[in-house]
Amino acid sequence: MKNPYPKLALTSAVVLASTFGMVGQSQAAVSISKGKTSIPAGNAISEQDMTIRNDKLAFSLAIGSAPPWGVARGCIVDIANVKPDGSLSNDRVAFADFIPNNWSGWPNTYQKVDVLKDTPQEAVVKVSRDFGEVDITTVYTLKEGSDLIHVKTSMTNKGDDLDELISGFTLWPDGGFKFAVPGYAGQEEAVVTDPIADRFVGYDADWGIALHAPYFSELKYKSRDLYKKHGLKKGETVTFEGDYQVLGSGDISPVVKAEIERKQLKSGSLSGRVKTRDGAVVEAPAVIVLKDGAPYIWVIGEKGRYQLDLPVGDYEVYAAGKGYSDSRKHKVSIGAGKRSSLSFDDLLAPGEVSIQVVDANTNLPRDAKIQIEKGNKPLIEFLGAKTFFTELTEVGQARFTLAPGDYQLKVSAGSDFLSKAALVDAKVQPNKTTDLTSKVEIRTYPTERGWYAGDLHHHADVLEGSTPPEYLVRSQLAAGLDVTFVSDHDSTKNHQAISKLSAQRGVPFVPSMEVSPSWGHFNPFPLKIGAKLSVDPGTDDIHSIIRDARRMGAINVASNHPFIPYGYMSSLEKGIAPGGFNAGIDLIEINAEVKYQKAIEKARALWSEGLPYYYTAGSDTHDVWNETTGHNRMFVYTGSKPSADSFAQAMKNGRGYVSFGPVIYPQNVMFGDTLKLTQSQPQKISFDLLSVNGLKTVKLIGNNGVISEQALVGDEQSVSFDVPHQSGWLALVVEDGKEHKAYSNPIWLKTVAKSEF
């Protein structure tokens, strides 16, 4: 198969750009420079890359560097805001680009870059690429004094008619927090009609980046992708326009000001003061504006004062602060050209919670996750968290700040697997510490029976991941996992830190990475600590990737979420996976965050051919505060505390099962083993089953589907099945009272005729 990712093509205009730059220009002027980016922690590290800057922002295009996730070169990989002293902030984005069909793989043969304009007043750069038979050109424009990167992309189809494409601009922040399209908070994807606003914002206390996408009609990945569904007939051109707006703080009120200007909306202003009930000034108040009941915008004030512009209309407004209670909500009407005033004087100063979590059976401290079930949940996440974890060294102990008020806290220690979450009531008072104790009843201890659980798809803080290594370990321990695991995109930078943190608690660490071409993602493990990827996921084929995985020490190579649009098996079906199929894949992932039934069916079909492609399982967590570490997990039988190698080898041998809740203990035959039978010899296989949510059913399945099904009662039950006298395989599916399931690897059956002895 021809490699569809040949080397990058550059025009002479890019070469000439090396003579451009900031020499002789003021920092307020626009400039273009070629080479490794000057943005700290930036990913544009090639001498062919390009950085464009003015006095508000800088951004870098990956011309020679490999972008993340194997997409075509020519995209934004770095964005920074300019600090008051003229220096650049750290890189704020993992990736910002036009996606031509919802991360479906990007067959690409060329990239071409033209500098159309380079003056102190304006820079205009055009990047041309192909997507199969479609030519894609994106024009980036930055003007003097502007905080907006204007982007305009055209798709021209030179091939057959294309139907039901879904395309548009994306913004994947490098850490920080996400403020979704107003009205769509928490939604992974949605079809959008008449939105309150047409933008997504990534932010933290010291930065903000907004994607303005006036064309969009669908959102995906919690608003990080803003798309339009469209067709593209032969010879037709479709155009998309938007802006990336770059801010130097978590005050995102300039975002709505840009909307007012872009849409030419009539507007007014709102201003006032923010104080506590005892008259103290809230130094950095946050004033949050709701429109049609949904969070719309916020402003961060200074020295107790705030001011922002708003389109004409009716709103609800309240004030908050870091650790402070919210004010009451006020209704406000903004008139055209009018200055309205609204002050707040009812906030309460922060309080503190100290909580000790223990195992109710042993009274020993237990790692736990604590979430606000009822009570104040801050909208602006750098002002206060909704999720907390016990300390790594002070096991079972957590201390954190909360706004004053009444709370119900949910305390989870292996919740839904080893225990049920406990609920604890708390009353938090200003400037005081509330001391709490929570006892969690642990129902089973798998390690005592030789079983060790891991979340085998989990990210730290590389690219769009926002979880520092310490919190990855704390979250995985709180989830009741027995090994730690990391799989950052194409990176091992966190291996050393996580290895050290895990060793502090005597927990085995299984190092991995997620190798991330645009046509499939793969977790090889365990890797040598700090091993470096030597292939380019954007250009190399599957055979090179697997060879490199083995070079780095991998016993297993897992095909992650194989049937999503850019999964390996989806790409095989479409014929766009470079190199085709490689039989060296070891494991098929059951990913908690996507539809996985096709992956289960594929594994079973392979078992029916006698091929030992076993399960792996992971939550794909990137943000432990807003996602669920260990949502599903792999239980692996190693007999005693494993090393990374022995854990991986047990998985390679099929000695495990995927679970979303139920726990399985085989009594007489282990998953992955072969049971030899004579045609007349009766044989039973038996299992102990447990679910803290109550057991519902267990199914024994084989080559031809369900062999037997039993209804279950209670939280614990032992079951036995007669083994059919035929070669093939058997596996279990256990379901609990919450409809959470566990899927076992196969037990292989081999019938032996007496004449063979």
FITINU-632336 format. One record per residue (C-alpha): x, y, z. Coordinates in steps of 0.1 Angstrom, whole numbers. Layout:
N
((X,Y,Z))
...
This chain:
757
((0,0,0))
((14,34,-9))
((23,55,21))
((-3,84,21))
((19,106,42))
((50,117,21))
((73,144,32))
((61,179,36))
((63,203,6))
((72,239,12))
((70,269,-11))
((98,294,-15))
((76,319,4))
((83,299,36))
((120,299,30))
((118,337,25))
((100,339,59))
((132,330,76))
((144,366,69))
((113,380,85))
((109,384,123))
((110,410,150))
((144,425,142))
((139,463,139))
((102,461,148))
((84,471,179))
((67,444,199))
((34,460,190))
((40,453,153))
((30,420,137))
((59,397,128))
((65,363,113))
((95,342,122))
((107,308,110))
((123,281,131))
((118,266,166))
((91,286,184))
((99,312,210))
((67,302,229))
((78,285,262))
((69,248,263))
((59,250,227))
((56,220,204))
((68,237,172))
((104,226,174))
((114,223,137))
((135,248,118))
((107,247,92))
((80,258,117))
((65,293,117))
((55,317,146))
((33,348,141))
((31,374,168))
((18,408,177))
((16,427,211))
((-13,405,223))
((-5,369,213))
((17,345,194))
((9,313,176))
((30,286,159))
((22,265,129))
((37,230,127))
((52,229,93))
((81,205,100))
((71,193,134))
((47,164,139))
((13,176,152))
((-5,156,179))
((-28,127,170))
((-11,122,136))
((-30,149,118))
((-16,167,88))
((11,193,92))
((2,229,88))
((-20,233,119))
((-16,255,151))
((2,236,178))
((11,265,201))
((-7,297,213))
((5,321,239))
((-6,354,253))
((18,383,257))
((24,392,293))
((25,429,304))
((63,428,303))
((63,417,267))
((74,381,273))
((53,352,262))
((33,329,284))
((36,291,282))
((19,273,253))
((-18,271,260))
((-31,247,234))
((-24,211,223))
((-40,217,189))
((-62,241,170))
((-71,234,134))
((-98,227,109))
((-110,191,109))
((-125,179,76))
((-146,151,89))
((-148,145,126))
((-115,129,134))
((-121,102,108))
((-85,98,98))
((-67,122,74))
((-53,107,42))
((-29,134,32))
((-2,137,5))
((11,173,7))
((13,205,26))
((22,239,11))
((26,272,29))
((25,307,14))
((31,339,32))
((6,362,15))
((13,393,36))
((39,403,61))
((38,439,73))
((39,454,107))
((2,460,104))
((-9,425,93))
((3,389,87))
((-16,366,63))
((-4,330,59))
((-21,303,37))
((-17,266,43))
((-28,242,16))
((-33,205,22))
((-54,176,8))
((-79,153,24))
((-82,125,-1))
((-96,141,-33))
((-105,173,-14))
((-82,204,-15))
((-82,223,19))
((-68,258,22))
((-67,276,55))
((-58,313,57))
((-46,327,91))
((-47,364,96))
((-33,384,126))
((-36,422,127))
((-17,447,148))
((-33,452,182))
((-58,424,178))
((-64,395,202))
((-81,375,174))
((-65,350,150))
((-89,350,121))
((-92,317,102))
((-109,310,69))
((-109,275,54))
((-121,264,20))
((-128,228,10))
((-128,221,-28))
((-138,186,-40))
((-120,172,-70))
((-134,137,-67))
((-168,120,-64))
((-197,136,-45))
((-193,134,-7))
((-224,132,16))
((-228,139,53))
((-194,153,61))
((-191,170,95))
((-164,197,95))
((-152,227,113))
((-126,243,136))
((-114,228,169))
((-98,241,200))
((-80,216,223))
((-65,235,253))
((-33,223,269))
((-47,218,304))
((-69,243,322))
((-107,242,322))
((-135,242,297))
((-165,266,293))
((-188,249,269))
((-211,265,244))
((-236,283,266))
((-265,259,274))
((-246,228,266))
((-224,223,296))
((-216,186,303))
((-228,174,269))
((-203,153,250))
((-220,160,217))
((-251,178,205))
((-270,191,175))
((-274,228,181))
((-301,251,169))
((-302,288,177))
((-275,288,204))
((-272,315,230))
((-237,320,217))
((-215,304,191))
((-182,299,210))
((-162,276,233))
((-136,289,258))
((-107,271,274))
((-94,290,304))
((-75,291,337))
((-67,319,362))
((-40,334,340))
((-53,328,305))
((-83,322,282))
((-87,312,246))
((-120,313,228))
((-130,296,195))
((-157,318,178))
((-175,296,152))
((-205,314,137))
((-211,286,111))
((-215,257,136))
((-246,235,141))
((-231,206,160))
((-206,202,189))
((-185,173,199))
((-160,165,226))
((-176,189,251))
((-176,218,227))
((-139,215,217))
((-150,207,182))
((-176,230,166))
((-188,215,133))
((-213,220,105))
((-228,190,87))
((-226,194,49))
((-222,177,16))
((-196,184,-10))
((-204,177,-46))
((-177,173,-72))
((-163,207,-81))
((-180,224,-52))
((-163,246,-26))
((-175,251,10))
((-160,278,32))
((-158,281,70))
((-147,313,90))
((-140,318,126))
((-116,333,152))
((-93,322,180))
((-93,349,206))
((-64,349,231))
((-67,365,266))
((-41,371,293))
((-63,361,323))
((-93,341,333))
((-115,372,328))
((-134,362,297))
((-155,393,294))
((-136,403,262))
((-151,372,246))
((-186,387,247))
((-172,421,236))
((-158,405,205))
((-192,389,198))
((-209,423,201))
((-184,437,175))
((-186,407,152))
((-224,405,151))
((-228,443,154))
((-251,439,183))
((-267,467,203))
((-252,467,238))
((-248,484,271))
((-226,480,302))
((-229,467,337))
((-207,477,366))
((-206,477,404))
((-189,466,436))
((-186,433,455))
((-184,430,493))
((-190,404,520))
((-218,406,545))
((-194,422,570))
((-185,449,545))
((-151,435,535))
((-140,441,499))
((-137,410,477))
((-103,417,461))
((-108,397,429))
((-146,392,425))
((-161,371,398))
((-195,383,384))
((-213,356,365))
((-240,364,339))
((-268,339,330))
((-289,341,299))
((-320,320,295))
((-309,302,327))
((-275,291,313))
((-241,305,322))
((-232,330,295))
((-201,350,305))
((-182,361,335))
((-159,390,344))
((-131,390,370))
((-129,423,387))
((-101,441,407))
((-102,456,442))
((-139,448,446))
((-150,465,414))
((-161,450,380))
((-174,462,346))
((-184,444,314))
((-203,450,282))
((-234,429,273))
((-257,427,244))
((-291,443,249))
((-314,418,268))
((-325,403,301))
((-301,385,323))
((-296,370,358))
((-263,380,375))
((-245,369,407))
((-211,374,423))
((-186,349,437))
((-149,348,447))
((-122,322,453))
((-137,301,482))
((-165,326,488))
((-202,318,489))
((-222,330,459))
((-244,361,462))
((-281,359,456))
((-291,362,419))
((-304,395,405))
((-324,401,374))
((-309,428,351))
((-321,444,318))
((-294,459,296))
((-305,488,273))
((-288,500,242))
((-260,525,250))
((-270,525,287))
((-248,521,318))
((-264,499,344))
((-252,495,380))
((-254,464,402))
((-235,459,435))
((-233,428,458))
((-229,428,496))
((-239,393,507))
((-209,370,501))
((-193,350,529))
((-156,344,534))
((-142,308,528))
((-142,279,552))
((-123,247,554))
((-131,210,556))
((-108,183,571))
((-120,147,565))
((-106,114,575))
((-117,83,555))
((-114,48,570))
((-123,12,561))
((-153,4,582))
((-141,-32,586))
((-106,-26,597))
((-107,11,608))
((-76,16,587))
((-73,48,565))
((-84,44,530))
((-77,64,498))
((-108,82,486))
((-124,106,462))
((-147,133,478))
((-173,150,456))
((-199,177,463))
((-232,159,460))
((-253,188,473))
((-241,223,480))
((-223,251,462))
((-205,239,431))
((-184,268,416))
((-189,274,379))
((-154,290,375))
((-131,261,383))
((-101,281,393))
((-122,297,421))
((-130,263,437))
((-132,226,430))
((-161,202,431))
((-139,171,435))
((-111,164,460))
((-88,134,468))
((-71,122,500))
((-34,128,503))
((-8,105,489))
((13,104,521))
((-13,111,547))
((-35,82,537))
((-72,88,541))
((-68,124,550))
((-81,153,529))
((-82,191,536))
((-98,216,512))
((-115,250,511))
((-152,253,505))
((-176,282,503))
((-197,285,535))
((-230,266,534))
((-247,232,539))
((-232,203,520))
((-236,166,513))
((-203,150,504))
((-200,117,485))
((-170,97,496))
((-159,70,472))
((-132,43,479))
((-134,19,450))
((-170,28,446))
((-193,5,425))
((-166,-22,426))
((-153,-27,462))
((-178,-6,481))
((-208,18,479))
((-201,55,482))
((-208,70,517))
((-227,102,521))
((-215,127,548))
((-234,159,558))
((-213,190,565))
((-220,226,576))
((-191,249,565))
((-187,282,583))
((-167,313,573))
((-131,312,585))
((-136,279,604))
((-125,243,599))
((-152,216,598))
((-138,182,610))
((-154,150,595))
((-149,113,595))
((-163,89,569))
((-164,51,572))
((-166,32,539))
((-176,-5,540))
((-153,-24,518))
((-171,-56,506))
((-142,-75,489))
((-104,-74,488))
((-94,-88,454))
((-57,-87,460))
((-61,-112,489))
((-73,-137,462))
((-45,-128,437))
((-64,-103,416))
((-50,-68,407))
((-70,-41,389))
((-58,-13,367))
((-73,14,345))
((-53,8,314))
((-61,39,295))
((-54,70,315))
((-38,104,308))
((-18,128,329))
((-10,164,318))
((4,160,283))
((-15,177,254))
((-52,180,263))
((-47,161,296))
((-50,182,327))
((-40,158,355))
((-6,163,371))
((12,130,380))
((5,132,417))
((-32,135,411))
((-32,107,386))
((-18,84,414))
((-41,98,440))
((-72,93,417))
((-62,58,407))
((-57,48,444))
((-90,64,454))
((-107,43,426))
((-95,12,444))
((-70,3,417))
((-40,-19,426))
((-16,-8,399))
((-9,27,385))
((-9,33,347))
((-3,62,324))
((-7,65,286))
((-1,100,275))
((-2,108,238))
((31,99,222))
((50,108,253))
((67,92,283))
((76,125,300))
((56,115,332))
((70,81,337))
((97,90,361))
((74,111,383))
((46,85,384))
((71,57,391))
((85,76,421))
((51,85,434))
((38,49,431))
((69,36,448))
((61,58,478))
((30,37,483))
((45,4,472))
((21,2,442))
((33,-14,409))
((35,11,381))
((28,0,345))
((43,26,321))
((27,31,287))
((20,58,261))
((-9,62,236))
((7,61,202))
((-17,83,182))
((-19,83,144))
((-50,98,129))
((-61,63,118))
((-59,45,151))
((-46,47,187))
((-25,21,205))
((-13,15,240))
((20,-5,242))
((30,-16,277))
((49,-19,298))
((75,4,283))
((110,10,296))
((108,40,319))
((113,71,298))
((117,53,265))
((113,76,235))
((91,70,205))
((112,69,174))
((85,67,147))
((63,95,135))
((27,87,141))
((17,111,113))
((37,94,86))
((47,58,96))
((26,27,91))
((13,1,116))
((43,-22,111))
((68,5,121))
((47,14,151))
((45,-21,164))
((82,-27,158))
((89,5,178))
((66,-6,206))
((85,-39,210))
((118,-19,209))
((106,1,238))
((99,-30,258))
((62,-36,252))
((48,-71,260))
((14,-60,248))
((1,-36,221))
((-35,-27,226))
((-59,-13,199))
((-77,15,217))
((-113,23,210))
((-109,3,178))
((-143,12,162))
((-146,49,168))
((-143,70,135))
((-105,71,138))
((-101,37,155))
((-77,12,139))
((-104,-13,130))
((-127,14,116))
((-97,26,95))
((-91,-10,83))
((-127,-12,71))
((-122,21,52))
((-89,10,38))
((-70,41,52))
((-47,24,78))
((-12,26,64))
((2,-9,62))
((-32,-26,66))
((-36,-52,93))
((-8,-63,115))
((-14,-95,135))
((10,-84,162))
((-18,-65,179))
((-24,-83,213))
((-54,-67,230))
((-87,-52,220))
((-99,-23,242))
((-133,-20,259))
((-132,18,264))
((-156,31,290))
((-163,64,272))
((-174,51,237))
((-197,25,223))
((-178,-8,227))
((-202,-35,215))
((-185,-39,182))
((-152,-44,200))
((-167,-72,221))
((-182,-88,190))
((-148,-86,172))
((-130,-103,200))
((-155,-131,201))
((-153,-136,164))
((-115,-139,167))
((-119,-164,196))
((-142,-185,174))
((-113,-187,149))
((-91,-199,178))
((-72,-166,179))
((-62,-153,214))
((-68,-116,211))
((-78,-107,246))
((-95,-77,263))
((-80,-46,278))
((-100,-19,295))
((-97,17,304))
((-116,49,312))
((-96,73,289))
((-97,98,317))
((-79,131,310))
((-93,152,339))
((-97,134,372))
((-118,162,387))
((-145,160,360))
((-142,124,347))
((-142,91,364))
((-109,72,369))
((-116,35,369))
((-150,39,354))
((-142,5,340))
((-111,-16,347))
((-92,-47,340))
((-90,-73,368))
((-59,-94,362))
((-49,-126,380))
((-13,-126,390))
((-15,-146,422))
((7,-121,441))
((18,-85,438))
((29,-82,402))
((57,-64,385))
((48,-44,354))
((61,-73,333))
((42,-100,351))
((10,-79,351))
((13,-74,313))
((22,-111,307))
((-9,-122,326))
((-30,-100,304))
((-12,-114,273))
((-22,-149,286))
((-59,-139,289))
((-60,-142,327))
((-84,-114,333))
((-118,-97,327))
((-132,-63,320))
((-156,-49,346))
((-178,-19,350))
((-188,-31,385))
((-192,-69,391))
((-163,-89,406))
((-156,-125,394))
((-135,-151,412))
((-131,-183,392))
((-131,-214,414))
((-116,-242,393))
((-106,-229,358))
((-88,-196,350))
((-97,-173,321))
((-72,-178,293))
((-66,-215,303))
((-75,-245,281))
((-99,-271,295))
((-93,-305,280))
((-123,-328,278))
((-132,-363,266))
((-165,-365,249))
((-181,-385,277))
((-164,-368,307))
((-188,-345,327))
((-172,-312,337))
((-184,-281,356))
((-169,-246,359))
((-177,-226,389))
((-173,-189,399))
((-179,-167,430))
((-197,-135,419))
((-201,-102,438))
((-215,-68,432))
((-220,-41,458))
((-250,-29,437))
((-267,-64,438))
((-263,-91,412))
((-289,-95,384))
((-278,-121,358))
((-249,-142,346))
((-246,-156,311))
((-223,-183,298))
((-216,-176,262))
((-196,-195,236))
((-189,-198,198))
((-226,-197,189))
((-239,-172,215))
((-256,-177,249))
((-253,-212,262))
((-269,-207,296))
((-283,-178,316))
((-291,-176,354))
((-310,-150,374))
((-291,-139,405))
((-301,-125,439))
((-282,-107,466))
((-248,-92,465))
((-228,-124,464))
((-235,-158,448))
((-216,-189,436))
((-226,-203,402))
((-217,-234,383))
((-222,-244,346))
((-220,-277,328))
((-193,-275,301))
((-205,-284,266))
((-185,-313,250))
((-172,-294,220))
((-140,-275,212))
((-142,-238,212))
((-144,-213,240))
((-166,-202,270))
((-169,-167,286))
((-190,-150,313))
((-211,-119,311))
((-222,-107,346))
((-247,-79,351))
((-256,-61,384))
((-285,-41,397))
((-273,-9,380))
((-269,-27,347))
((-232,-25,350))
((-215,-55,334))
((-183,-76,335))
((-170,-94,304))
((-145,-122,308))
((-118,-134,285))
((-124,-169,272))
((-118,-203,287))
((-106,-225,258))
((-122,-259,253))
((-104,-288,236))
((-122,-321,232))
((-99,-351,231))
((-110,-385,216))
((-99,-416,235))
((-82,-428,204))
((-57,-400,206))
((-42,-416,237))
